[in-house]
Each structure stands twice: as structure tokens, then as C-alpha cells.
Amino acid sequence: MQVIPQLPGTQTEQIARFALQLQLNALPPEVLTLAKRHLLDTLGIAIASSAFDFGKVTLDAVQPMGRGEDAAAIGSGLRLPAPSAALLNATLAHGLDYDDTHIGGVYHASAAAMGAAFAAGQATGANGSRVLVAYVAAMEVGCRIAIAGAGELTRRGFHPTAVCGAYAATVAAGMLYGLDERTLVHAMGLAGSMSAGMLEMGDSWLKRLHPGWAAHAGVTAALFGRAGFVGPTTSMDGTRGFYATHVGRMPQPKEMPAFALGERWRVLDIALKPYPCCHVIHAFVDAALELRAQFDVGDVERIECPLVLDWHKLIAEPRAECVKPATPYRALFSMQYVVALSLLRGRVELADFYDRPLQAPDILALANKVWCIDDPLSDYPAHFPGELVVHLRDGRVLRCRKPVSLGTPEIPLSQSALQSKYLSNATRVIHADAAQQLQELVMRIDTLDCLTPMLALSVASTIKEH
């Protein structure tokens, strides 16, 4: 039997030690490349989100929380206190549900990490290299915390992005605010009680707010830690800590977030989204796009989508709401709607949910023929597989199963596809030349003296209405 080395300290103590020792030159080249790609993707989404109603409402909401010049709001350029900027920018990053996901942790890794790192980085005048390292550390820590609770957090009604993101954001903010190991541990201990996020959403905007609140909690916890407020050291692994209360069990030693930290990089398993819909649906979109040329939709009798039962309530029920979604956000969380859209239009784009008619008769008619059944072959939460079983009126049955989806590490999104996605999102708000300049700065963020040039390019003088 392999002997697992037990490093000294609690989980938060080991994580704090790792984060504070991490340097840019210690990052493997593939991690550095991934971080820049994901940061570019995240910024494009946040810029696009700033023009939507939820983005404008969030900006209105944070302004009465306090005045300050710490950091800039993406999209508007308004100067805000660091916690408010973190809240706004991370909400924007997740607002379209187009941001990256660690499949195994069911965790959106970049939103809270970017929100906290950019807010604290601007507040402290940090250079791009320090901000990038803090962003990577936060993504890595958040993924690891989520993986240790894989499946169970969602099953219990918690949103991993929200409850794990608070710890991750604290790591990023703490690194940039200059906390030492003791005060960062205390800050993470405080963040554990600030973390929140339930999946009881309905047709609300709640899920969009989750990484924003996590980023806000992280910056707040770091500031409390820096000031000397004492937090618990056993926030994750204590008898009343995170895993005991949120997961109902203590992970095995090899499952713990700090195990092999810095040796095995979990960020390399994060997937980019080619489609602006729930990531669980992506493999079904891939299957639909492959099958659509093999039959006429008018000949369809029934379409079955094998789906692990854990996800039926989130993306397949109530059936009537999924077949005929009342809002764009409900549509992008509807298996029935997205599969029908994929088969009929041969695409799944942001414009399909926000710019084009949501209740096109042909899409609704086909969505009514889509049914979710159990998937005993699924290896969730390791992957989000997808399969379409198309029953035709002449008795033929066509099948296509995708064990993983486009954008995952197994089938990575090309650089050209990523750039196209980024430009499509960013240019909904800013000019194409500004978007191109911002892209160039992001890809060399580690050479920048500060974040000011990047944030200046993310602002539009006139934001389009959506």
C-alpha cells in the first residue's frame, strides 16, 4: 500500500503556504498558457455582460455600498472600492454562463479568481505578473476544493462556484494584499463562513451573482485578515468545517485540496465553453451537430437524451418550462430547448438566446419531442457525457454518444476559436480595435507594470442596449 505523506498543518495552512511561495517562474509553461487563454475568455464575457440588464442592475446595486477609487468596473470604467469591484466584475464574468468550468468539480474557475485578483491587484498597484500568479493560485485552489466535494455539493443544493469560490478569491486577494501565512489562514477561515450559494434559482438571476459574492467575500476576508481579525485554522477540515457541513463527509487524504498541491495542476483540466449554455448540455450539442445531416427534423417521432438523474431537476424539469422557456437564462438551462436549437439551426450562439426570437415555433415544436431519460453509463462527475437517440417515424433509430465535449482538455478549443469567441463577446460593447489591443495585452500580462491599460480598453463610451 502506498504511504501518503502527511504534510504539516491544516488544509488552509498548507494552501496558504503554497500560495505565498508561488512565483511566476514556478508555473509550468502549459499552466501559464492556459491562464492567459482563460483570462482572455473571461474578460470578453465580462465586457459583453456589462451591456445586459443584469450587468447594469449590478452596477447600480454596488454603487451605494460605498465610494472608493480602488478598482475599475469592467464595461463602465467606474471606480469602486475593491470589494464592490470584485463583486461586480465576477458577476459579469459569469453572467452569461459562458465561462470556463472544471468538469470534475462542477466549478466555474475563472470568475471569482479574476474578480478578486483584478480588484486587489488594482488596489495595491500590483504588476501583471503578480496578478497573473494570484489568478492561477485562486483557480487551482478553487478547483481542488470543489473536486473534493464533487457531485455531493450540487446534490445537496450548493453551487460549488459560490461556496468554493470564496476560498479561492481569498487566496488571490490575500496574496496581493501582502498577507503572511498566519493572516491568510485566518482570512480563509473567515471566508468559510462568508461562502454561500444555493441552487434554488427558478427564473431568477441568482446564479449570476454567486461568483460575484464569492469574490466580494474573498476581498473582504483578506482585508479582515490583514487588519488582524482572527479566523479559524480548521475551516475546511474541522468537525464543523466546510466538508463536514456541505459534503457530509471528510474526503480521503488523497482527495483533500492540499494533496500534491503544486505537483499535479488541476487547472489543466478546466474546460472552455464553445456554447453559451449549461456545460452539462455541451456534449449533447456536439452529438446533435453531428447527427443533424442524417435526417429531416420533420421525420422525428421522439428524441431521447440520456442524462444522469442528478441533473434532471436543473436542466430538464419542470418539463413545460424547459420546452417553452420564458427567459433566455431558462432557455440556456434547458436540455430540450438547446438540443432543438442545435438540430434546427446548426449552431448555439449568444445571439440565439438574446438577439433572435426566443420562442420560434419550429424550435418549440421540436423541443416538445425531446425527452431526458436516465443515463446508467454516465461517469459524472468525472465528465459530462452526452448522447442523442433519435427515433424516426419510419422506425429507424439514430444514435450519437459523446463521452466528452468540445472545449474540454480531451478536445481543446483552438486558439483561433477562442479568439473568435472573445472578439464576438467583447465587440458587443467595445470597438474591434480596442478588443484587439486588449487581447494583445492579456497575452503578455506578465510584462505589464499595472492593470490600468487593460481596464481602460474594457470601457465603452456608449454601451449598447440588450
C-alpha positions in Angstrom: 0.0 0.0 0.0 1.3 3.4 -0.9 2.2 5.6 2.0 0.6 9.0 1.6 2.9 11.7 3.0 1.1 13.9 5.6 2.3 17.5 5.2 2.2 19.6 8.4 -0.7 21.8 9.0 -4.4 22.0 8.3 -5.8 22.3 4.8 -5.9 26.1 4.9 -2.4 26.3 6.4 -1.0 24.1 3.6 -2.8 26.1 0.9 -1.6 29.4 2.4 2.0 28.2 2.4 1.7 27.1 -1.3 0.1 30.3 -2.4 2.6 32.6 -0.7 5.5 30.7 -2.1 4.2 30.5 -5.7 6.2 32.5 -8.2 5.7 33.1 -11.9 8.9 31.1 -12.8 7.5 28.1 -10.9 4.4 27.9 -13.2 4.8 25.2 -15.9 4.6 26.7 -19.4 1.3 24.9 -20.1 -0.3 26.4 -17.0 0.9 29.9 -17.9 -0.5 29.5 -21.4 -3.8 28.2 -20.1 -4.1 31.0 -17.6 -3.8 33.7 -20.3 -6.3 31.9 -22.6 -8.8 31.6 -19.8 -8.3 35.2 -18.6 -8.9 36.4 -22.2 -12.1 34.3 -22.4 -13.3 35.6 -19.0 -12.7 39.3 -19.8 -14.5 39.0 -23.1 -17.6 37.6 -21.4 -17.4 40.2 -18.6 -17.3 43.0 -21.2 -20.3 41.6 -23.0 -22.2 41.2 -19.8 -21.8 44.8 -18.9 -24.3 45.8 -21.6 -27.1 43.4 -20.4 -29.8 44.3 -18.0 -28.3 42.2 -15.2 -25.0 43.9 -15.7 -26.4 47.4 -15.4 -28.5 46.4 -12.4 -25.4 45.0 -10.6 -23.5 48.2 -11.3 -26.4 50.2 -9.9 -26.5 48.0 -6.8 -22.9 48.2 -5.9 -22.6 52.0 -6.1 -24.5 52.8 -2.8 -22.3 50.2 -1.0 -19.5 52.8 -0.7 -17.3 55.2 -2.6 -13.7 54.5 -3.4 -11.1 54.6 -6.1 -9.5 51.2 -5.7 -10.5 49.4 -8.9 -12.4 49.9 -12.1 -15.7 48.3 -13.2 -15.4 46.4 -16.4 -17.5 47.9 -19.1 -18.2 51.3 -17.4 -14.9 52.2 -16.0 -16.5 53.5 -12.8 -14.1 53.5 -9.9 -15.2 51.4 -6.9 -13.9 50.1 -3.6 -12.1 46.8 -4.1 -14.9 44.6 -2.6 -17.5 46.2 -4.8 -15.4 46.0 -7.9 -14.8 42.3 -7.2 -18.5 41.7 -6.7 -19.4 43.4 -10.0 -16.7 42.1 -12.2 -17.0 38.5 -11.1 -20.8 38.7 -11.6 -20.2 40.0 -15.1 -17.8 37.2 -15.8 -20.4 34.5 -15.0 -23.4 36.5 -16.1 -23.9 34.8 -19.5 -23.0 31.3 -18.2 -20.3 31.2 -21.0 -17.3 31.0 -18.7 -14.9 28.1 -18.1 -15.7 25.0 -16.0 -13.7 22.4 -14.2 -15.9 19.4 -15.1 -14.8 17.2 -12.2 -15.5 19.9 -9.7 -18.6 21.3 -11.5 -16.8 24.6 -10.8 -16.5 27.8 -12.8 -12.9 28.5 -12.0 -12.1 31.9 -13.5 -14.9 34.3 -12.5 -14.3 34.7 -8.8 -10.5 34.4 -9.3 -10.4 37.2 -11.8 -12.8 39.4 -9.9 -10.7 39.2 -6.7 -7.3 39.3 -8.4 -8.2 42.3 -10.5 -9.8 44.2 -7.6 -6.9 43.6 -5.2 -4.3 44.0 -7.9 -5.6 47.4 -8.8 -6.0 48.5 -5.2 -2.4 47.6 -4.4 -0.9 48.7 -7.7 0.4 45.2 -8.4 2.1 44.4 -11.7 0.7 42.0 -14.2 2.9 39.2 -13.2 1.7 39.2 -9.6 -1.9 39.4 -10.6 -1.5 36.5 -13.0 0.1 34.3 -10.3 -2.7 35.2 -7.9 -5.3 34.4 -10.5 -3.6 31.0 -11.2 -3.4 30.2 -7.5 -7.0 31.0 -6.9 -8.1 28.9 -9.9 -6.0 26.0 -8.7 -7.3 26.2 -5.1 -10.9 26.6 -6.1 -10.8 23.6 -8.4 -9.2 21.4 -5.7 -11.8 22.4 -3.0 -14.6 21.7 -5.5 -13.2 18.3 -6.7 -13.1 17.1 -3.1 -16.8 17.6 -2.9 -17.5 16.5 -6.4 -21.2 15.8 -7.1 -22.2 15.9 -3.5 -22.2 19.7 -3.2 -24.6 20.0 -6.2 -26.7 17.1 -4.9 -27.2 19.0 -1.6 -28.2 22.1 -3.4 -25.0 24.1 -3.1 -23.4 25.8 -6.1 -19.7 24.8 -6.0 -18.7 28.0 -7.8 -20.2 30.0 -5.0 -19.1 28.1 -1.9 -15.6 27.1 -3.1 -15.1 30.4 -4.9 -15.0 32.3 -1.6 -11.9 30.4 -0.5 -10.3 30.8 -3.9 -10.9 34.6 -4.0 -9.4 34.9 -0.6 -6.2 33.3 -1.8 -5.9 35.7 -4.7 -6.7 38.8 -2.6 -4.6 37.7 0.3 -1.5 37.2 -2.0 -1.9 40.7 -3.5 -2.6 42.4 -0.2 0.6 41.1 1.2 -0.8 38.8 3.9 1.6 36.4 5.6 0.8 32.7 6.2 -0.9 33.3 9.5 -3.1 36.1 8.4 -4.0 34.3 5.1 -5.0 31.3 7.1 -7.2 33.5 9.3 -8.7 35.1 6.2 -9.6 31.7 4.7 -11.1 30.8 8.0 -13.3 33.8 7.8 -14.2 33.2 4.1 -15.6 29.8 5.0 -18.4 31.5 6.9 -18.9 34.1 4.2 -19.3 31.5 1.4 -22.8 31.0 0.2 -24.8 29.9 -2.8 -27.8 27.7 -3.2 -29.1 26.3 -6.5 -32.8 27.2 -5.7 -33.0 29.6 -8.6 -36.2 29.4 -10.6 -36.1 32.1 -13.4 -34.1 34.4 -11.2 -30.7 36.0 -11.8 -29.3 34.4 -8.6 -26.7 32.1 -10.2 -25.1 35.1 -11.9 -24.4 36.6 -8.6 -22.7 33.6 -7.0 -19.1 34.2 -8.1 -19.5 37.9 -7.6 -20.4 37.3 -3.9 -17.6 34.8 -3.6 -15.1 37.4 -4.9 -16.6 40.0 -2.6 -16.2 37.6 0.3 -12.6 36.9 -0.7 -11.5 40.5 -0.8 -13.4 41.3 2.4 -11.9 38.3 4.2 -8.4 39.3 3.1 -8.8 42.8 4.3 -10.1 41.5 7.7 -7.1 39.1 7.9 -4.7 41.9 7.0 -6.2 44.0 9.8 -5.6 41.3 12.3 -9.1 39.7 12.7 -8.5 36.1 13.8 -10.2 33.3 11.9 -10.3 29.5 12.5 -7.5 27.4 11.1 -9.7 24.4 10.5 -12.3 25.9 8.3 -12.2 23.1 5.8 -11.2 20.0 7.7 -12.7 20.7 11.1 -15.6 18.7 12.6 -17.9 21.7 11.9 -15.9 22.8 8.8 -16.7 23.0 5.1 -16.6 19.4 4.2 -18.5 18.2 7.3 -21.3 20.7 6.8 -21.5 21.0 3.0 -20.5 17.5 1.8 -21.4 15.4 4.8 -18.1 13.5 5.0 -14.4 14.2 5.2 -12.6 13.5 1.9 -9.9 10.9 1.9 -6.3 12.2 2.3 -5.7 11.9 -1.5 -8.9 13.8 -2.2 -8.0 16.7 0.1 -7.4 20.1 -1.7 -3.8 20.3 -0.4 -2.7 16.8 -1.6 0.1 17.1 -4.2 -0.6 20.8 -4.4 1.9 22.3 -6.8 2.8 18.9 -8.3 -0.4 18.0 -10.1 -2.0 21.1 -11.6 -5.8 20.8 -11.6 -6.2 23.9 -13.7 -5.1 21.9 -16.7 -8.4 20.1 -16.5 -10.5 23.2 -16.9 -12.7 23.4 -20.0 -13.6 26.4 -22.1 -17.1 26.8 -23.3 -17.8 26.9 -27.1 -21.5 27.3 -26.5 -23.3 29.8 -24.1 -25.4 27.2 -22.2 -25.1 24.9 -19.2 -21.9 22.9 -19.6 -23.8 19.6 -18.9 -25.6 20.2 -22.3 -22.5 20.7 -24.4 -21.8 17.1 -25.3 -25.5 16.8 -26.4 -24.9 19.8 -28.6 -21.9 18.1 -30.2 -23.9 15.0 -30.8 -26.8 17.0 -32.3 -24.5 18.9 -34.6 -23.0 15.6 -35.8 -26.4 13.9 -36.3 -28.4 16.7 -37.9 -27.4 16.0 -41.5 -28.5 12.4 -41.3 -32.3 13.0 -41.1 -35.1 15.5 -41.7 -36.5 17.0 -38.5 -39.9 16.6 -39.9 -39.5 12.9 -39.7 -38.7 12.9 -35.9 -41.0 11.0 -33.6 -39.0 11.3 -30.4 -35.6 12.3 -29.2 -34.1 10.8 -26.1 -31.2 12.4 -24.1 -29.7 10.0 -21.5 -28.8 12.2 -18.6 -27.6 11.4 -15.1 -30.6 11.8 -12.7 -28.8 14.4 -10.6 -29.2 16.9 -13.4 -32.8 16.4 -14.4 -34.2 18.9 -12.0 -31.7 21.6 -13.1 -31.9 21.3 -16.9 -34.9 19.1 -17.8 -37.6 19.9 -15.3 -40.2 21.3 -15.0 -40.7 20.0 -18.5 -43.2 22.7 -19.6 -40.8 25.4 -18.6 -37.9 23.7 -20.5 -39.9 23.1 -23.6 -41.1 26.7 -23.7 -38.7 28.8 -21.7 -39.9 32.2 -20.7 -36.4 33.8 -20.4 -33.1 33.5 -22.2 -31.5 32.2 -19.0 -34.1 29.5 -18.6 -33.5 28.5 -22.3 -29.8 28.0 -21.9 -30.5 25.8 -18.9 -33.0 23.7 -20.9 -31.9 20.4 -22.5 -35.0 20.3 -24.6 -34.6 23.8 -26.0 -30.8 23.7 -26.7 -31.0 20.3 -28.4 -33.8 21.5 -30.6 -31.9 24.7 -31.4 -28.8 22.8 -32.3 -30.6 20.4 -34.6 -32.6 23.1 -36.4 -30.0 26.0 -36.6 -26.8 24.1 -36.6 -25.3 26.4 -34.0 -25.7 27.6 -30.4 -24.7 31.2 -30.1 -25.2 34.1 -27.7 -27.4 35.8 -30.2 -29.8 32.7 -30.3 -30.7 33.5 -26.7 -30.6 37.3 -26.6 -30.9 38.7 -30.1 -33.1 36.3 -32.0 -36.7 35.3 -31.2 -36.6 33.0 -28.2 -39.9 31.3 -28.9 -39.5 30.4 -32.6 -42.4 28.0 -33.4 -40.1 25.4 -35.0 -37.8 25.3 -32.1 -40.6 24.9 -29.6 -42.2 22.2 -31.6 -39.0 20.1 -31.8 -38.2 20.8 -28.1 -41.5 19.2 -27.2 -40.2 15.9 -28.8 -37.0 15.9 -26.6 -37.1 13.7 -23.5 -34.5 13.2 -20.8 -34.1 9.6 -19.5 -31.6 8.2 -17.0 -28.1 7.5 -18.2 -26.6 4.4 -16.4 -23.4 4.7 -18.5 -22.5 8.2 -17.3 -19.3 8.7 -15.5 -20.4 12.0 -13.9 -18.8 13.9 -12.2 -15.6 12.9 -13.9 -17.1 14.0 -17.2 -20.3 15.4 -18.7 -21.1 12.9 -21.4 -24.0 13.4 -23.9 -26.0 11.2 -26.2 -28.9 11.7 -28.6 -31.2 8.8 -29.5 -33.4 9.9 -32.4 -36.5 7.9 -33.2 -37.8 8.5 -36.7 -41.3 7.8 -38.0 -40.1 5.1 -40.4 -38.8 3.1 -37.4 -35.1 4.0 -37.8 -33.2 4.9 -34.7 -30.1 7.1 -34.9 -27.6 7.4 -32.1 -24.6 9.5 -31.3 -22.8 9.5 -28.0 -20.0 11.9 -26.9 -18.0 10.9 -23.8 -16.6 14.4 -23.6 -17.4 17.7 -25.3 -15.6 20.2 -27.4 -13.6 22.6 -25.2 -12.5 20.0 -22.7 -8.9 19.0 -22.3 -9.6 16.0 -24.4 -10.9 18.1 -27.3 -9.4 21.6 -26.6 -10.8 24.7 -28.2 -8.3 26.0 -30.8 -6.6 29.4 -30.3 -8.5 30.7 -33.4 -11.8 29.5 -32.0 -11.0 31.1 -28.6 -10.1 34.4 -30.2 -13.2 34.4 -32.3 -15.3 33.8 -29.2 -13.5 36.5 -27.3 -13.9 39.1 -30.1 -17.5 38.2 -30.7 -18.2 38.9 -27.0 -16.0 41.9 -26.4 -17.2 43.7 -29.6 -20.7 43.7 -28.4 -19.5 46.6 -26.2 -16.1 47.9 -27.2 -14.7 48.7 -30.7 -12.9 46.0 -32.6 -9.5 47.8 -32.4 -9.8 48.2 -28.6 -10.7 44.5 -28.3 -7.7 43.5 -30.4 -5.4 45.7 -28.3 -6.8 44.2 -25.1 -6.2 40.7 -26.4 -2.6 41.6 -27.0 -2.2 42.9 -23.5 -3.8 39.9 -21.9 -1.4 37.5 -23.7 1.5 39.4 -22.2 0.0 40.4 -18.9 3.1 39.2 -17.1 5.1 42.0 -18.7 2.8 44.8 -17.6 3.6 47.3 -14.8 0.0 47.5 -13.8 -3.6 46.6 -14.9 -4.6 50.2 -15.9 -4.1 49.8 -19.7 -6.2 46.6 -19.7 -9.0 48.0 -17.8 -9.0 51.2 -19.9 -9.6 49.2 -23.0 -12.5 47.3 -21.4 -14.6 50.5 -21.3 -17.1 51.7 -23.9 -18.2 55.3 -24.0 -21.7 54.1 -25.2 -22.9 50.7 -24.2 -25.3 49.0 -26.5 -28.7 48.0 -25.2 -29.7 44.4 -24.9 
